[in-house]
């Protein structure tokens, strides 16, 4: 019998009906639910990509902002007393669109500067009139302990893209964006700049380097003159995780060859950002 729905809608409805059937079984807790979803994937109800998204969505409710935030030491920020000629090179180099504006005190956040708000001053070549406090947008402040599902709802309800993370003392602990949250659900979100190797490995003046965990081992070896094997792992993050013997938390350190690896950013599923420095060096980003 034809119920009036198009074949496409029937297929879509069938998919959701089957998914509802899976999650309305006898699972009494999240691990059991995940087991049922994985079993459904094995039975061909949906593919591996869909399973990864479902697992990511479930994981978000157990994660806190501190697990995905960009630490304060890695923030590309602007000081309220800086002039455009001082901070413009950082804006151009980073290719970001939003930047936190910090005051003199650790807990003082003036607002968020949108790169596009500089355009009228640049076009008119009238940067002398630019006052950062007049153009900075309001900023959201969230505690390190806020759950990611709650933060995602706040971002959506307020049409916000970025928030400054505050520690238990009220000082700035880091930065979190809506992309950081969504990546826990759908995986790494790359833009056209992420394919530039220079953005995967950034050397610092003090001898340390910032390295994205997704950097391929071949690229890492070429950059650092190492000979790490790539038979078992494709990325430096996978190699480092194996060296730890467990999924490390932010701040943990291990040594491979002549290099020390410090975890700067990690979540409940993977390492995201590493600090790499010569073994025994006291260099710190």
N, C-alpha and C positions, 0 to 999 in steps of 0.2 A: 504493500500500500504506500502510495506517495503521500508524504506528510507536508508537501509544499516547500521543503527546503531544497536548495541546490545541492548537487553532489559534493561541492566543496564544503558547504556548511554541515552536511551530514558527516563527512569525514572528520571535520573539526570537532563536531559534537561527540562523535564516536571516540575520538582521542581523549576528550575530557571525561567522558563517561567511564572509559577504561581506567584513566588515572584516578578518578574518584573511587572506583572500585578497589584499586590497589591500596589507597590510603585510608579506606574505611574498613580495613580488615581488623585483625585482632592485635595489632601492635599497641603496646601499652606505654612505650617510652620511645624517645628519639632513636636510640640505636636499633631497636626493633623495626621502626619505621624505615630507617635507612636500609636495613637488610631487605625489607619488602620491596623497596624501590629498586635495589640492585637485582633482586630476583626478577622483577618485572622487566628490567632492561635485558637480562639474559633470555627472557621469553619473547623478546622482540617487541615489547610494547612501545619502547622509545629507544633512541640511540644513546651513545656514550656522552655526547655533548649535552643532551637534555638532562641526563642523570647528573652530570657535573654541576649544571645550573641549579637543579633541585637540591643537591647536597650543599651547594654554596649558600642558597637561600636559607636552609635550615641552620647552617653554621653561624650565619650572621646574628641570629638571636642570642647566641651564647658568647659572642665576642664583644670586647670593649674597645673604645676609641684608642686607648694606649697601645693596642696591638697593631694598629695600622697607621697611626699618625706619623708624620714627618717630624723627627725630633728637632727641638729648638736649634741645635747646633747645625742642622742641615737646612734650616729655613732660609730662603732667599727673601730677606726682609729689607725694609727701608726705615731709616731713622727719621723722626719727624723734623729734625733740624738739618737734614741733608738738603742740598740744592740739586736741581735736576741734573746738572753736569756731573755730579758725583754719583748718582744712582742710575742714570740712563745706561751706562755700559753694562751694568748687571741685568737690567731689564732686557736689553737687546740680546745679551748672551744666553739668558735663560729661555727666552721665547715663551715665557708664561704670560698669562693675561691678568692675573690678580696677585697682589703683593700686600702682606700685612705691614702696617705702619706702626712702629714701636716708639714709645716715649723714652724718657731717661731711666725710669724705674723698671725692674723686671716684670712687674704686674701691669704696666701701663701700655695699653693697646689703643692707639688713636683711631684706627679704622682699617679699611681695605682700599688700596689704590688700584683702580682699573687702568690698565695701560692705555685704553682708548681715551681716557680722560685727559691724557697728555697731548693728544693729537692736535687739538685746536691751538694749543700753545706752541707746538712744534711747527705747525703750518704757518702760523703768524710770526714765527721767530720772536716770540715775546715771552721767553721763559722767565724774564725778570719779574713778571707779574704773578708767576706761579707760586701759590701758597698751598702746601700739601694738606694742611688742616682744613682748608676750604673745600677741597675736592674729594677728600677721603670719604668713602662710603661707610655706613654703620657696619660693625662687625659682630658676629655671633660668637659667644664664648661658651664652651662646653667643657665639662669635667672629663678627666682621663677615664673615669669609670663608667661613662654613659654607654649604654648598649648600642651597637651599630644599627639595629632595626629601628630603635627610637630616633637615632640621629638621621637616618634616611628619611623617616616620616617628617621630621622637622625641616630637612632640606627641601622636601617636596612641597610641604604646606607653605613654606616661606619663600619658595623659589630661590633658595640660596645655593651657592656652590662651594663655599668655603667657611670654615670656622676655626677660631684660635682655641687651642686646647690649654686648659688651666689645671695646674697641679693642686694638691691639697692645701698648699700655702697661698694660693691665689696668684702664683707666678706663671708666666708663660712656659708651658712644657713642650709645645709643638704646634703643628698645623694639621688639619684634616680637610680633605676635599670630598665632594660627592663621588669623584672618580675612585678615590681610595676605597670607598664603601662598595661601589658597584663592582670593582675588580674582585672582591671576595665572592661575588655571585657568578659573574660571567668570565672571570679570568683576566689576565693582563690586557689592558686596553692600550693599544699602540696608536700613535698618530704618525704623521709623515716624518716628524723629527726623531722618533724612536728608532728609525732604521739607520740613523747616523751613529757610527761607532763611537764618535767623540762624546755622545751623550750617555753611552753605556759605561765609559771609563773616563773619569775626570781626575787629572793629577793636580795636587795641591802644592802650594809653595813650600810647605813644611816637609815634603817628602812622602806624605801619605797620599792615598788615592781613594776616590769613591768609585765603587764598582757595583753595577746592577747585577743581582744574582742571575738574571736571565742571560748574561753575557756568555757566548759560546766559548768553550775551553780553547778551541783553536785560536780565537781572537785574543783571549787572555794570554795564552802562551806567546803569541807574537808580540804583544804589547810589553810583557814583563820579562821576556827571555826565559820562560820556564818550559818545562817539558812534561806537564801533567797529562796523563793518559785520557783519551776520550772514548775508549771502547765501551765503558760501562755507563758513563754519564755524558750528556751533551753540554750542560751548562756548568759554570763555576759554582752556582748555588747547589746543584746536586752533588758535586764533588765535596764541597765544604760540609754539607749536611751529613754525608757519609763519614767524613773525618770526625765529626762530633759523636756519631753513633746514636744520635737522637735529634729531634727537631729543636734547635737551639732557640733561646729567648734573646731579646735585645740585650746587648752588653756582654754576651758570652764571647770568648776568644779561643781560637785554635791556631795551630801552626802547621803549615805545609811547606816543606822545603825550607827556603830562606825567607819566607813571608809569614807574617801574622795576619789573621783574618778576624776582624771584630764585627759582630752582627749589629748593624745600626737600626735595621727595621725588619721585623718578621711578624707573621701572624700565626694562626693555629694550623696552617697548612704548608707554609713554605717561608724560606728566607726571601727578602725583597731587596735589601741593600746592605753592602759590606764596606767596611773600611779596610784597606790593604796597606800594610806598611812593612818595611824591612824588619826581620825578626830581632827583637830586643830594642827596637827603636822606641823612644818616648814621644814620637810624633803623634799628635792627636788633632783631628779635624776641628 
